[in-house]
Amino acid sequence: MSKVPIKDFYNRIIGYIEEKPNGDKVAYDFYNRILGRYFKNENVTKDFYNRIVAKGDVTSALVMSSKK
């Protein structure tokens, strides 16, 4: 359960993705705030407010969209 850094084009860390042992993933921004979660058994990604964002794993897109 280690956090994998997500970097932008300039090699700056913009967020992290943590994979749980059961296959679920949690997306964090640069400040370690939770952006959303991927639930493997449901095969959906939900945002911070628990709303379904997409079918499948788009946690890296959550991190990329948080970049400002």
All heavy atoms as TSV, in Angstrom:
chain	resi	resn	atom	element	x	y	z
A	1	MET	N	N	0.824	-1.185	0.000
A	1	MET	CA	C	0.000	0.000	0.000
A	1	MET	C	C	0.870	1.251	0.000
A	1	MET	O	O	0.870	2.029	0.922
A	1	MET	CB	C	-0.913	0.013	1.218
A	1	MET	CG	C	-2.039	-0.945	1.132
A	1	MET	SD	S	-3.321	-0.820	2.376
A	1	MET	CE	C	-2.841	0.462	3.444
A	2	SER	N	N	1.616	1.431	-1.045
A	2	SER	CA	C	2.428	2.631	-1.143
A	2	SER	C	C	1.776	3.606	-2.114
A	2	SER	O	O	1.036	3.211	-3.003
A	2	SER	CB	C	3.833	2.288	-1.617
A	2	SER	OG	O	3.779	1.748	-2.918
A	3	LYS	N	N	2.062	4.849	-1.919
A	3	LYS	CA	C	1.520	5.890	-2.791
A	3	LYS	C	C	2.456	6.081	-3.975
A	3	LYS	O	O	3.645	6.311	-3.798
A	3	LYS	CB	C	1.363	7.195	-2.028
A	3	LYS	CG	C	0.253	7.173	-1.019
A	3	LYS	CD	C	0.083	8.539	-0.393
A	3	LYS	CE	C	-1.032	8.520	0.622
A	3	LYS	NZ	N	-1.162	9.813	1.289
A	4	VAL	N	N	1.893	5.997	-5.163
A	4	VAL	CA	C	2.656	6.208	-6.385
A	4	VAL	C	C	2.455	7.655	-6.812
A	4	VAL	O	O	1.315	8.099	-6.983
A	4	VAL	CB	C	2.171	5.253	-7.499
A	4	VAL	CG1	C	2.905	5.519	-8.796
A	4	VAL	CG2	C	2.324	3.814	-7.064
A	5	PRO	N	N	3.526	8.408	-6.982
A	5	PRO	CA	C	3.368	9.811	-7.389
A	5	PRO	C	C	2.968	9.923	-8.853
A	5	PRO	O	O	3.432	9.174	-9.704
A	5	PRO	CB	C	4.744	10.416	-7.148
A	5	PRO	CG	C	5.686	9.270	-7.162
A	5	PRO	CD	C	4.916	8.063	-6.716
A	6	ILE	N	N	2.099	10.888	-9.146
A	6	ILE	CA	C	1.703	11.219	-10.508
A	6	ILE	C	C	2.362	12.551	-10.831
A	6	ILE	O	O	2.214	13.516	-10.081
A	6	ILE	CB	C	0.165	11.334	-10.633
A	6	ILE	CG1	C	-0.503	10.049	-10.170
A	6	ILE	CG2	C	-0.230	11.680	-12.063
A	6	ILE	CD1	C	-0.156	8.825	-10.972
A	7	LYS	N	N	3.087	12.593	-11.959
A	7	LYS	CA	C	3.856	13.786	-12.300
A	7	LYS	C	C	3.346	14.399	-13.592
A	7	LYS	O	O	2.801	13.717	-14.455
A	7	LYS	CB	C	5.336	13.423	-12.441
A	7	LYS	CG	C	5.927	12.898	-11.148
A	7	LYS	CD	C	7.379	12.569	-11.306
A	7	LYS	CE	C	7.938	12.053	-9.993
A	7	LYS	NZ	N	9.380	11.785	-10.098
A	8	ASP	N	N	3.562	15.705	-13.716
A	8	ASP	CA	C	3.173	16.401	-14.939
A	8	ASP	C	C	4.334	16.387	-15.939
A	8	ASP	O	O	5.354	15.740	-15.719
A	8	ASP	CB	C	2.706	17.828	-14.639
A	8	ASP	CG	C	3.806	18.723	-14.104
A	8	ASP	OD1	O	4.970	18.272	-13.990
A	8	ASP	OD2	O	3.510	19.884	-13.790
A	9	PHE	N	N	4.153	17.102	-17.023
A	9	PHE	CA	C	5.141	17.144	-18.095
A	9	PHE	C	C	6.501	17.651	-17.605
A	9	PHE	O	O	7.541	17.247	-18.106
A	9	PHE	CB	C	4.623	18.046	-19.221
A	9	PHE	CG	C	5.587	18.214	-20.356
A	9	PHE	CD1	C	5.746	17.212	-21.300
A	9	PHE	CD2	C	6.339	19.368	-20.466
A	9	PHE	CE1	C	6.637	17.373	-22.348
A	9	PHE	CE2	C	7.227	19.534	-21.506
A	9	PHE	CZ	C	7.379	18.526	-22.456
A	10	TYR	N	N	6.494	18.530	-16.623
A	10	TYR	CA	C	7.730	19.116	-16.112
A	10	TYR	C	C	8.314	18.328	-14.951
A	10	TYR	O	O	9.197	18.805	-14.243
A	10	TYR	CB	C	7.477	20.563	-15.687
A	10	TYR	CG	C	6.995	21.406	-16.836
A	10	TYR	CD1	C	5.663	21.756	-16.941
A	10	TYR	CD2	C	7.862	21.815	-17.832
A	10	TYR	CE1	C	5.201	22.515	-18.008
A	10	TYR	CE2	C	7.423	22.564	-18.904
A	10	TYR	CZ	C	6.092	22.907	-18.982
A	10	TYR	OH	O	5.650	23.645	-20.053
A	11	ASN	N	N	7.819	17.118	-14.730
A	11	ASN	CA	C	8.303	16.199	-13.696
A	11	ASN	C	C	8.011	16.677	-12.278
A	11	ASN	O	O	8.701	16.318	-11.343
A	11	ASN	CB	C	9.795	15.919	-13.879
A	11	ASN	CG	C	10.174	14.547	-13.369
A	11	ASN	OD1	O	9.344	13.648	-13.302
A	11	ASN	ND2	N	11.426	14.381	-13.003
A	12	ARG	N	N	6.973	17.500	-12.144
A	12	ARG	CA	C	6.549	17.946	-10.821
A	12	ARG	C	C	5.440	17.026	-10.328
A	12	ARG	O	O	4.552	16.654	-11.089
A	12	ARG	CB	C	6.030	19.376	-10.865
A	12	ARG	CG	C	7.080	20.386	-11.268
A	12	ARG	CD	C	6.485	21.752	-11.367
A	12	ARG	NE	N	5.518	21.766	-12.470
A	12	ARG	CZ	C	5.107	22.849	-13.089
A	12	ARG	NH1	N	5.546	24.026	-12.723
A	12	ARG	NH2	N	4.240	22.784	-14.079
A	13	ILE	N	N	5.485	16.681	-9.053
A	13	ILE	CA	C	4.448	15.814	-8.484
A	13	ILE	C	C	3.163	16.624	-8.342
A	13	ILE	O	O	3.158	17.698	-7.751
A	13	ILE	CB	C	4.884	15.253	-7.122
A	13	ILE	CG1	C	6.087	14.327	-7.297
A	13	ILE	CG2	C	3.730	14.503	-6.460
A	13	ILE	CD1	C	6.674	13.808	-6.010
A	14	ILE	N	N	2.076	16.092	-8.905
A	14	ILE	CA	C	0.787	16.773	-8.808
A	14	ILE	C	C	-0.215	15.978	-7.983
A	14	ILE	O	O	-1.284	16.476	-7.666
A	14	ILE	CB	C	0.204	17.072	-10.200
A	14	ILE	CG1	C	0.046	15.803	-10.997
A	14	ILE	CG2	C	1.056	18.080	-10.925
A	14	ILE	CD1	C	-0.701	15.987	-12.288
A	15	GLY	N	N	0.134	14.738	-7.644
A	15	GLY	CA	C	-0.771	13.931	-6.843
A	15	GLY	C	C	-0.229	12.532	-6.641
A	15	GLY	O	O	0.898	12.219	-7.062
A	16	TYR	N	N	-1.038	11.713	-6.005
A	16	TYR	CA	C	-0.641	10.351	-5.677
A	16	TYR	C	C	-1.817	9.407	-5.881
A	16	TYR	O	O	-2.971	9.814	-5.766
A	16	TYR	CB	C	-0.207	10.252	-4.211
A	16	TYR	CG	C	0.903	11.194	-3.840
A	16	TYR	CD1	C	0.624	12.461	-3.347
A	16	TYR	CD2	C	2.232	10.826	-3.990
A	16	TYR	CE1	C	1.637	13.334	-3.004
A	16	TYR	CE2	C	3.254	11.693	-3.654
A	16	TYR	CZ	C	2.954	12.944	-3.160
A	16	TYR	OH	O	3.963	13.803	-2.831
A	17	ILE	N	N	-1.496	8.143	-6.161
A	17	ILE	CA	C	-2.512	7.096	-6.210
A	17	ILE	C	C	-2.048	5.963	-5.308
A	17	ILE	O	O	-0.918	5.482	-5.442
A	17	ILE	CB	C	-2.756	6.589	-7.638
A	17	ILE	CG1	C	-3.343	7.708	-8.481
A	17	ILE	CG2	C	-3.680	5.376	-7.629
A	17	ILE	CD1	C	-3.647	7.343	-9.892
A	18	GLU	N	N	-2.928	5.573	-4.411
A	18	GLU	CA	C	-2.627	4.496	-3.470
A	18	GLU	C	C	-3.505	3.293	-3.817
A	18	GLU	O	O	-4.720	3.431	-3.931
A	18	GLU	CB	C	-2.913	4.960	-2.044
A	18	GLU	CG	C	-2.694	3.899	-1.004
A	18	GLU	CD	C	-3.041	4.391	0.385
A	18	GLU	OE1	O	-3.928	5.260	0.516
A	18	GLU	OE2	O	-2.428	3.900	1.325
A	19	GLU	N	N	-2.875	2.144	-4.009
A	19	GLU	CA	C	-3.633	0.927	-4.323
A	19	GLU	C	C	-3.746	0.071	-3.079
A	19	GLU	O	O	-2.754	-0.230	-2.419
A	19	GLU	CB	C	-2.974	0.140	-5.446
A	19	GLU	CG	C	-3.826	-1.031	-5.887
A	19	GLU	CD	C	-3.364	-1.644	-7.194
A	19	GLU	OE1	O	-2.399	-1.136	-7.771
A	19	GLU	OE2	O	-3.967	-2.630	-7.619
A	20	LYS	N	N	-4.961	-0.331	-2.760
A	20	LYS	CA	C	-5.240	-1.179	-1.600
A	20	LYS	C	C	-5.021	-2.642	-1.980
A	20	LYS	O	O	-5.042	-2.994	-3.161
A	20	LYS	CB	C	-6.691	-0.975	-1.137
A	20	LYS	CG	C	-7.055	0.468	-0.843
A	20	LYS	CD	C	-6.400	0.931	0.405
A	20	LYS	CE	C	-6.867	2.356	0.711
A	20	LYS	NZ	N	-6.354	2.866	1.932
A	21	PRO	N	N	-4.846	-3.521	-1.010
A	21	PRO	CA	C	-4.630	-4.947	-1.318
A	21	PRO	C	C	-5.783	-5.604	-2.072
A	21	PRO	O	O	-5.576	-6.541	-2.831
A	21	PRO	CB	C	-4.458	-5.592	0.055
A	21	PRO	CG	C	-4.062	-4.491	0.960
A	21	PRO	CD	C	-4.682	-3.250	0.404
A	22	ASN	N	N	-7.003	-5.094	-1.899
A	22	ASN	CA	C	-8.154	-5.693	-2.575
A	22	ASN	C	C	-8.351	-5.161	-3.993
A	22	ASN	O	O	-9.287	-5.542	-4.678
A	22	ASN	CB	C	-9.427	-5.478	-1.761
A	22	ASN	CG	C	-9.791	-4.023	-1.604
A	22	ASN	OD1	O	-9.061	-3.143	-2.013
A	22	ASN	ND2	N	-10.928	-3.775	-1.003
A	23	GLY	N	N	-7.478	-4.248	-4.457
A	23	GLY	CA	C	-7.562	-3.714	-5.811
A	23	GLY	C	C	-8.181	-2.337	-5.902
A	23	GLY	O	O	-8.142	-1.713	-6.959
A	24	ASP	N	N	-8.783	-1.855	-4.819
A	24	ASP	CA	C	-9.333	-0.499	-4.804
A	24	ASP	C	C	-8.192	0.507	-4.849
A	24	ASP	O	O	-7.072	0.216	-4.452
A	24	ASP	CB	C	-10.168	-0.267	-3.550
A	24	ASP	CG	C	-11.442	-1.094	-3.529
A	24	ASP	OD1	O	-11.733	-1.761	-4.534
A	24	ASP	OD2	O	-12.127	-1.072	-2.497
A	25	LYS	N	N	-8.495	1.704	-5.340
A	25	LYS	CA	C	-7.486	2.763	-5.421
A	25	LYS	C	C	-8.050	4.050	-4.845
A	25	LYS	O	O	-9.246	4.297	-4.928
A	25	LYS	CB	C	-7.064	3.004	-6.872
A	25	LYS	CG	C	-6.356	1.834	-7.496
A	25	LYS	CD	C	-5.922	2.164	-8.898
A	25	LYS	CE	C	-5.224	0.989	-9.534
A	25	LYS	NZ	N	-4.794	1.297	-10.905
A	26	VAL	N	N	-7.151	4.856	-4.281
A	26	VAL	CA	C	-7.528	6.165	-3.745
A	26	VAL	C	C	-6.644	7.205	-4.410
A	26	VAL	O	O	-5.422	7.045	-4.463
A	26	VAL	CB	C	-7.356	6.221	-2.211
A	26	VAL	CG1	C	-7.794	7.574	-1.673
A	26	VAL	CG2	C	-8.097	5.096	-1.526
A	27	ALA	N	N	-7.254	8.263	-4.940
A	27	ALA	CA	C	-6.520	9.344	-5.601
A	27	ALA	C	C	-6.394	10.525	-4.640
A	27	ALA	O	O	-7.375	10.940	-4.025
A	27	ALA	CB	C	-7.249	9.780	-6.864
A	28	TYR	N	N	-5.177	11.051	-4.523
A	28	TYR	CA	C	-4.889	12.189	-3.662
A	28	TYR	C	C	-4.302	13.317	-4.503
A	28	TYR	O	O	-3.609	13.058	-5.486
A	28	TYR	CB	C	-3.849	11.826	-2.593
A	28	TYR	CG	C	-4.265	10.742	-1.641
A	28	TYR	CD1	C	-3.956	9.415	-1.891
A	28	TYR	CD2	C	-4.950	11.048	-0.473
A	28	TYR	CE1	C	-4.321	8.416	-1.013
A	28	TYR	CE2	C	-5.315	10.053	0.415
A	28	TYR	CZ	C	-4.998	8.744	0.137
A	28	TYR	OH	O	-5.360	7.760	1.012
A	29	ASP	N	N	-4.527	14.561	-4.080
A	29	ASP	CA	C	-3.858	15.669	-4.738
A	29	ASP	C	C	-2.490	15.886	-4.104
A	29	ASP	O	O	-2.063	15.114	-3.244
A	29	ASP	CB	C	-4.717	16.936	-4.704
A	29	ASP	CG	C	-4.889	17.529	-3.326
A	29	ASP	OD1	O	-4.371	16.957	-2.347
A	29	ASP	OD2	O	-5.552	18.571	-3.219
A	30	PHE	N	N	-1.802	16.936	-4.510
A	30	PHE	CA	C	-0.454	17.220	-4.009
A	30	PHE	C	C	-0.430	17.401	-2.493
A	30	PHE	O	O	0.543	17.060	-1.831
A	30	PHE	CB	C	0.089	18.480	-4.701
A	30	PHE	CG	C	1.446	18.892	-4.208
A	30	PHE	CD1	C	2.565	18.210	-4.639
A	30	PHE	CD2	C	1.590	19.947	-3.335
A	30	PHE	CE1	C	3.824	18.573	-4.192
A	30	PHE	CE2	C	2.844	20.328	-2.886
A	30	PHE	CZ	C	3.966	19.637	-3.324
A	31	TYR	N	N	-1.521	17.904	-1.922
A	31	TYR	CA	C	-1.590	18.175	-0.490
A	31	TYR	C	C	-2.187	17.016	0.299
A	31	TYR	O	O	-2.581	17.188	1.445
A	31	TYR	CB	C	-2.403	19.449	-0.254
A	31	TYR	CG	C	-1.814	20.639	-0.974
A	31	TYR	CD1	C	-2.401	21.116	-2.143
A	31	TYR	CD2	C	-0.675	21.252	-0.507
A	31	TYR	CE1	C	-1.850	22.188	-2.813
A	31	TYR	CE2	C	-0.111	22.329	-1.173
A	31	TYR	CZ	C	-0.707	22.793	-2.324
A	31	TYR	OH	O	-0.150	23.855	-2.996
A	32	ASN	N	N	-2.269	15.843	-0.306
A	32	ASN	CA	C	-2.806	14.619	0.310
A	32	ASN	C	C	-4.279	14.720	0.668
A	32	ASN	O	O	-4.735	14.065	1.605
A	32	ASN	CB	C	-1.983	14.194	1.528
A	32	ASN	CG	C	-0.730	13.470	1.128
A	32	ASN	OD1	O	-0.716	12.748	0.139
A	32	ASN	ND2	N	0.326	13.664	1.882
A	33	ARG	N	N	-5.026	15.502	-0.077
A	33	ARG	CA	C	-6.483	15.534	0.078
A	33	ARG	C	C	-7.076	14.506	-0.870
A	33	ARG	O	O	-6.650	14.402	-2.022
A	33	ARG	CB	C	-7.031	16.918	-0.241
A	33	ARG	CG	C	-6.534	17.986	0.717
A	33	ARG	CD	C	-7.068	19.327	0.348
A	33	ARG	NE	N	-6.485	19.742	-0.932
A	33	ARG	CZ	C	-6.394	20.989	-1.337
A	33	ARG	NH1	N	-6.870	21.956	-0.592
A	33	ARG	NH2	N	-5.850	21.283	-2.495
A	34	ILE	N	N	-8.049	13.761	-0.398
A	34	ILE	CA	C	-8.658	12.720	-1.217
A	34	ILE	C	C	-9.488	13.357	-2.328
A	34	ILE	O	O	-10.332	14.214	-2.069
A	34	ILE	CB	C	-9.523	11.785	-0.363
A	34	ILE	CG1	C	-8.658	11.019	0.620
A	34	ILE	CG2	C	-10.310	10.821	-1.246
A	34	ILE	CD1	C	-9.420	10.129	1.576
A	35	LEU	N	N	-9.242	12.914	-3.549
A	35	LEU	CA	C	-9.990	13.396	-4.714
A	35	LEU	C	C	-11.091	12.424	-5.105
A	35	LEU	O	O	-12.147	12.829	-5.573
A	35	LEU	CB	C	-9.049	13.585	-5.904
A	35	LEU	CG	C	-7.936	14.601	-5.715
A	35	LEU	CD1	C	-6.966	14.532	-6.876
A	35	LEU	CD2	C	-8.523	15.990	-5.567
A	36	GLY	N	N	-10.827	11.151	-4.924
A	36	GLY	CA	C	-11.817	10.149	-5.296
A	36	GLY	C	C	-11.281	8.749	-5.060
A	36	GLY	O	O	-10.143	8.568	-4.645
A	37	ARG	N	N	-12.135	7.770	-5.358
A	37	ARG	CA	C	-11.782	6.369	-5.138
A	37	ARG	C	C	-12.274	5.518	-6.303
A	37	ARG	O	O	-13.298	5.802	-6.891
A	37	ARG	CB	C	-12.421	5.847	-3.856
A	37	ARG	CG	C	-12.016	6.581	-2.612
A	37	ARG	CD	C	-12.842	6.096	-1.416
A	37	ARG	NE	N	-12.625	6.927	-0.255
A	37	ARG	CZ	C	-11.669	6.734	0.636
A	37	ARG	NH1	N	-10.849	5.722	0.501
A	37	ARG	NH2	N	-11.537	7.539	1.657
A	38	TYR	N	N	-11.516	4.462	-6.563
A	38	TYR	CA	C	-11.929	3.449	-7.539
A	38	TYR	C	C	-12.266	2.182	-6.765
A	38	TYR	O	O	-11.478	1.721	-5.937
A	38	TYR	CB	C	-10.804	3.166	-8.536
A	38	TYR	CG	C	-11.039	1.935	-9.369
A	38	TYR	CD1	C	-12.035	1.905	-10.339
A	38	TYR	CD2	C	-10.272	0.795	-9.196
A	38	TYR	CE1	C	-12.259	0.782	-11.107
A	38	TYR	CE2	C	-10.481	-0.338	-9.963
A	38	TYR	CZ	C	-11.479	-0.338	-10.907
A	38	TYR	OH	O	-11.701	-1.461	-11.657
A	39	PHE	N	N	-13.449	1.637	-7.023
A	39	PHE	CA	C	-13.898	0.412	-6.363
A	39	PHE	C	C	-13.854	-0.720	-7.377
A	39	PHE	O	O	-14.642	-0.739	-8.332
A	39	PHE	CB	C	-15.315	0.598	-5.811
A	39	PHE	CG	C	-15.398	1.676	-4.772
A	39	PHE	CD1	C	-15.794	2.957	-5.114
A	39	PHE	CD2	C	-15.055	1.412	-3.465
A	39	PHE	CE1	C	-15.860	3.955	-4.165
A	39	PHE	CE2	C	-15.114	2.399	-2.507
A	39	PHE	CZ	C	-15.518	3.674	-2.847
A	40	LYS	N	N	-12.938	-1.667	-7.168
A	40	LYS	CA	C	-12.720	-2.733	-8.140
A	40	LYS	C	C	-13.933	-3.645	-8.276
A	40	LYS	O	O	-14.288	-4.040	-9.382
A	40	LYS	CB	C	-11.496	-3.553	-7.741
A	40	LYS	CG	C	-11.140	-4.602	-8.760
A	40	LYS	CD	C	-9.889	-5.335	-8.395
A	40	LYS	CE	C	-9.576	-6.364	-9.470
A	40	LYS	NZ	N	-8.427	-7.164	-9.118
A	41	ASN	N	N	-14.581	-3.977	-7.155
A	41	ASN	CA	C	-15.704	-4.912	-7.241
A	41	ASN	C	C	-16.906	-4.316	-7.977
A	41	ASN	O	O	-17.683	-5.036	-8.585
A	41	ASN	CB	C	-16.127	-5.398	-5.858
A	41	ASN	CG	C	-16.563	-4.276	-4.946
A	41	ASN	OD1	O	-16.335	-3.110	-5.235
A	41	ASN	ND2	N	-17.166	-4.618	-3.835
A	42	GLU	N	N	-17.059	-2.996	-7.957
A	42	GLU	CA	C	-18.137	-2.321	-8.683
A	42	GLU	C	C	-17.674	-1.828	-10.059
A	42	GLU	O	O	-18.502	-1.487	-10.893
A	42	GLU	CB	C	-18.652	-1.118	-7.887
A	42	GLU	CG	C	-19.217	-1.464	-6.534
A	42	GLU	CD	C	-19.580	-0.215	-5.750
A	42	GLU	OE1	O	-19.848	0.834	-6.373
A	42	GLU	OE2	O	-19.577	-0.287	-4.512
A	43	ASN	N	N	-16.345	-1.730	-10.262
A	43	ASN	CA	C	-15.720	-1.207	-11.474
A	43	ASN	C	C	-16.187	0.213	-11.784
A	43	ASN	O	O	-16.494	0.556	-12.923
A	43	ASN	CB	C	-15.967	-2.126	-12.676
A	43	ASN	CG	C	-15.047	-1.796	-13.833
A	43	ASN	OD1	O	-13.935	-1.326	-13.642
A	43	ASN	ND2	N	-15.518	-2.019	-15.046
A	44	VAL	N	N	-16.239	1.059	-10.747
A	44	VAL	CA	C	-16.592	2.462	-10.916
A	44	VAL	C	C	-15.618	3.335	-10.135
A	44	VAL	O	O	-15.029	2.914	-9.152
A	44	VAL	CB	C	-18.032	2.784	-10.448
A	44	VAL	CG1	C	-19.055	2.079	-11.286
A	44	VAL	CG2	C	-18.216	2.468	-8.988
A	45	THR	N	N	-15.464	4.558	-10.615
A	45	THR	CA	C	-14.686	5.568	-9.907
A	45	THR	C	C	-15.660	6.597	-9.367
A	45	THR	O	O	-16.529	7.074	-10.099
A	45	THR	CB	C	-13.676	6.243	-10.845
A	45	THR	OG1	O	-12.817	5.245	-11.388
A	45	THR	CG2	C	-12.838	7.266	-10.105
A	46	LYS	N	N	-15.498	6.929	-8.084
A	46	LYS	CA	C	-16.362	7.923	-7.447
A	46	LYS	C	C	-15.515	9.084	-6.970
A	46	LYS	O	O	-14.357	8.912	-6.584
A	46	LYS	CB	C	-17.113	7.300	-6.265
A	46	LYS	CG	C	-18.059	6.191	-6.690
A	46	LYS	CD	C	-18.833	5.643	-5.512
A	46	LYS	CE	C	-19.788	4.550	-5.955
A	46	LYS	NZ	N	-20.589	4.033	-4.843
A	47	ASP	N	N	-16.093	10.275	-6.974
A	47	ASP	CA	C	-15.361	11.453	-6.533
A	47	ASP	C	C	-15.429	11.595	-5.020
A	47	ASP	O	O	-15.933	10.716	-4.313
A	47	ASP	CB	C	-15.872	12.709	-7.240
A	47	ASP	CG	C	-17.301	13.066	-6.872
A	47	ASP	OD1	O	-17.913	12.367	-6.043
A	47	ASP	OD2	O	-17.814	14.052	-7.413
A	48	PHE	N	N	-14.909	12.713	-4.518
A	48	PHE	CA	C	-14.856	12.971	-3.082
A	48	PHE	C	C	-16.242	12.938	-2.438
A	48	PHE	O	O	-16.398	12.535	-1.298
A	48	PHE	CB	C	-14.189	14.333	-2.845
A	48	PHE	CG	C	-14.195	14.765	-1.408
A	48	PHE	CD1	C	-13.290	14.221	-0.510
A	48	PHE	CD2	C	-15.087	15.708	-0.954
A	48	PHE	CE1	C	-13.289	14.612	0.806
A	48	PHE	CE2	C	-15.103	16.115	0.362
A	48	PHE	CZ	C	-14.193	15.563	1.249
A	49	TYR	N	N	-17.262	13.334	-3.192
A	49	TYR	CA	C	-18.624	13.391	-2.670
A	49	TYR	C	C	-19.394	12.091	-2.887
A	49	TYR	O	O	-20.607	12.058	-2.725
A	49	TYR	CB	C	-19.377	14.556	-3.312
A	49	TYR	CG	C	-18.713	15.879	-3.029
A	49	TYR	CD1	C	-17.958	16.513	-4.006
A	49	TYR	CD2	C	-18.818	16.477	-1.782
A	49	TYR	CE1	C	-17.338	17.719	-3.741
A	49	TYR	CE2	C	-18.199	17.678	-1.519
A	49	TYR	CZ	C	-17.454	18.295	-2.500
A	49	TYR	OH	O	-16.830	19.487	-2.237
A	50	ASN	N	N	-18.684	11.034	-3.299
A	50	ASN	CA	C	-19.248	9.704	-3.495
A	50	ASN	C	C	-20.207	9.642	-4.690
A	50	ASN	O	O	-21.095	8.815	-4.724
A	50	ASN	CB	C	-19.924	9.193	-2.226
A	50	ASN	CG	C	-19.874	7.693	-2.134
A	50	ASN	OD1	O	-18.996	7.054	-2.716
A	50	ASN	ND2	N	-20.815	7.116	-1.421
A	51	ARG	N	N	-20.011	10.531	-5.663
A	51	ARG	CA	C	-20.792	10.497	-6.899
A	51	ARG	C	C	-20.010	9.707	-7.947
A	51	ARG	O	O	-18.790	9.859	-8.051
A	51	ARG	CB	C	-21.040	11.909	-7.425
A	51	ARG	CG	C	-21.861	12.763	-6.482
A	51	ARG	CD	C	-22.017	14.141	-7.038
A	51	ARG	NE	N	-20.694	14.785	-7.088
A	51	ARG	CZ	C	-20.494	16.084	-7.107
A	51	ARG	NH1	N	-21.520	16.906	-7.121
A	51	ARG	NH2	N	-19.280	16.591	-7.148
A	52	ILE	N	N	-20.697	8.893	-8.723
A	52	ILE	CA	C	-20.030	8.115	-9.759
A	52	ILE	C	C	-19.536	9.061	-10.854
A	52	ILE	O	O	-20.303	9.842	-11.407
A	52	ILE	CB	C	-20.970	7.052	-10.345
A	52	ILE	CG1	C	-21.318	6.017	-9.277
A	52	ILE	CG2	C	-20.327	6.373	-11.551
A	52	ILE	CD1	C	-22.308	4.967	-9.730
A	53	VAL	N	N	-18.243	8.967	-11.143
A	53	VAL	CA	C	-17.619	9.802	-12.159
A	53	VAL	C	C	-17.530	9.046	-13.482
A	53	VAL	O	O	-17.790	9.605	-14.539
A	53	VAL	CB	C	-16.207	10.243	-11.714
A	53	VAL	CG1	C	-15.510	11.026	-12.788
A	53	VAL	CG2	C	-16.278	11.027	-10.435
A	54	ALA	N	N	-17.154	7.753	-13.402
A	54	ALA	CA	C	-16.979	6.970	-14.623
A	54	ALA	C	C	-17.002	5.494	-14.290
A	54	ALA	O	O	-16.779	5.099	-13.140
A	54	ALA	CB	C	-15.663	7.315	-15.297
A	55	LYS	N	N	-17.261	4.694	-15.311
A	55	LYS	CA	C	-17.088	3.251	-15.183
A	55	LYS	C	C	-15.642	2.951	-15.492
A	55	LYS	O	O	-15.079	3.497	-16.442
A	55	LYS	CB	C	-18.006	2.501	-16.135
A	55	LYS	CG	C	-19.450	2.550	-15.720
A	55	LYS	CD	C	-20.277	1.628	-16.576
A	55	LYS	CE	C	-21.711	1.645	-16.070
A	55	LYS	NZ	N	-22.541	0.693	-16.815
A	56	GLY	N	N	-15.030	2.125	-14.695
A	56	GLY	CA	C	-13.622	1.808	-14.887
A	56	GLY	C	C	-12.754	2.664	-13.978
A	56	GLY	O	O	-13.234	3.440	-13.153
A	57	ASP	N	N	-11.449	2.507	-14.138
A	57	ASP	CA	C	-10.474	3.188	-13.287
A	57	ASP	C	C	-9.986	4.470	-13.964
A	57	ASP	O	O	-9.230	4.417	-14.925
A	57	ASP	CB	C	-9.292	2.263	-13.012
A	57	ASP	CG	C	-8.234	2.890	-12.145
A	57	ASP	OD1	O	-8.493	3.951	-11.563
A	57	ASP	OD2	O	-7.140	2.315	-12.045
A	58	VAL	N	N	-10.419	5.615	-13.470
A	58	VAL	CA	C	-9.962	6.909	-13.983
A	58	VAL	C	C	-9.370	7.760	-12.857
A	58	VAL	O	O	-9.450	8.981	-12.884
A	58	VAL	CB	C	-11.086	7.675	-14.716
A	58	VAL	CG1	C	-11.511	6.948	-15.973
A	58	VAL	CG2	C	-12.263	7.909	-13.814
A	59	THR	N	N	-8.743	7.091	-11.889
A	59	THR	CA	C	-8.174	7.830	-10.758
A	59	THR	C	C	-7.071	8.783	-11.204
A	59	THR	O	O	-6.950	9.879	-10.666
A	59	THR	CB	C	-7.634	6.870	-9.682
A	59	THR	OG1	O	-6.784	5.897	-10.291
A	59	THR	CG2	C	-8.762	6.174	-8.955
A	60	SER	N	N	-6.289	8.386	-12.196
A	60	SER	CA	C	-5.234	9.291	-12.672
A	60	SER	C	C	-5.834	10.539	-13.321
A	60	SER	O	O	-5.262	11.623	-13.229
A	60	SER	CB	C	-4.293	8.585	-13.646
A	60	SER	OG	O	-5.011	8.104	-14.746
A	61	ALA	N	N	-6.987	10.404	-13.949
A	61	ALA	CA	C	-7.659	11.566	-14.528
A	61	ALA	C	C	-8.149	12.507	-13.439
A	61	ALA	O	O	-8.154	13.732	-13.632
A	61	ALA	CB	C	-8.819	11.128	-15.399
A	62	LEU	N	N	-8.561	11.964	-12.297
A	62	LEU	CA	C	-8.959	12.820	-11.173
A	62	LEU	C	C	-7.781	13.658	-10.700
A	62	LEU	O	O	-7.925	14.844	-10.406
A	62	LEU	CB	C	-9.486	11.974	-10.014
A	62	LEU	CG	C	-10.821	11.290	-10.197
A	62	LEU	CD1	C	-11.111	10.388	-8.995
A	62	LEU	CD2	C	-11.926	12.288	-10.382
A	63	VAL	N	N	-6.612	13.036	-10.639
A	63	VAL	CA	C	-5.417	13.759	-10.205
A	63	VAL	C	C	-5.047	14.822	-11.234
A	63	VAL	O	O	-4.764	15.969	-10.876
A	63	VAL	CB	C	-4.239	12.794	-9.987
A	63	VAL	CG1	C	-2.956	13.553	-9.685
A	63	VAL	CG2	C	-4.549	11.816	-8.862
A	64	MET	N	N	-5.097	14.479	-12.498
A	64	MET	CA	C	-4.745	15.436	-13.546
A	64	MET	C	C	-5.717	16.605	-13.593
A	64	MET	O	O	-5.325	17.744	-13.848
A	64	MET	CB	C	-4.691	14.748	-14.917
A	64	MET	CG	C	-3.592	13.728	-15.054
A	64	MET	SD	S	-1.944	14.370	-14.802
A	64	MET	CE	C	-1.760	15.352	-16.268
A	65	SER	N	N	-6.989	16.356	-13.337
A	65	SER	CA	C	-7.970	17.430	-13.395
A	65	SER	C	C	-7.889	18.356	-12.183
A	65	SER	O	O	-8.384	19.474	-12.228
A	65	SER	CB	C	-9.382	16.859	-13.508
A	65	SER	OG	O	-9.724	16.180	-12.327
A	66	SER	N	N	-7.232	17.908	-11.117
A	66	SER	CA	C	-7.105	18.754	-9.928
A	66	SER	C	C	-5.974	19.767	-10.085
A	66	SER	O	O	-5.872	20.710	-9.316
A	66	SER	CB	C	-6.845	17.908	-8.687
A	66	SER	OG	O	-5.528	17.381	-8.715
A	67	LYS	N	N	-5.122	19.576	-11.079
A	67	LYS	CA	C	-3.993	20.474	-11.307
A	67	LYS	C	C	-4.491	21.821	-11.790
A	67	LYS	O	O	-5.282	21.912	-12.711
A	67	LYS	CB	C	-3.051	19.870	-12.346
A	67	LYS	CG	C	-1.856	20.717	-12.653
A	67	LYS	CD	C	-1.048	20.098	-13.756
A	67	LYS	CE	C	-0.009	21.086	-14.208
A	67	LYS	NZ	N	0.675	20.662	-15.391
A	68	LYS	N	N	-4.011	22.889	-11.176
A	68	LYS	CA	C	-4.438	24.237	-11.563
A	68	LYS	C	C	-3.256	25.140	-11.712
A	68	LYS	O	O	-2.242	25.019	-11.218
A	68	LYS	CB	C	-5.396	24.794	-10.530
A	68	LYS	CG	C	-6.668	24.020	-10.524
A	68	LYS	CD	C	-7.652	24.598	-9.547
A	68	LYS	CE	C	-8.918	23.753	-9.581
A	68	LYS	NZ	N	-9.863	24.137	-8.624
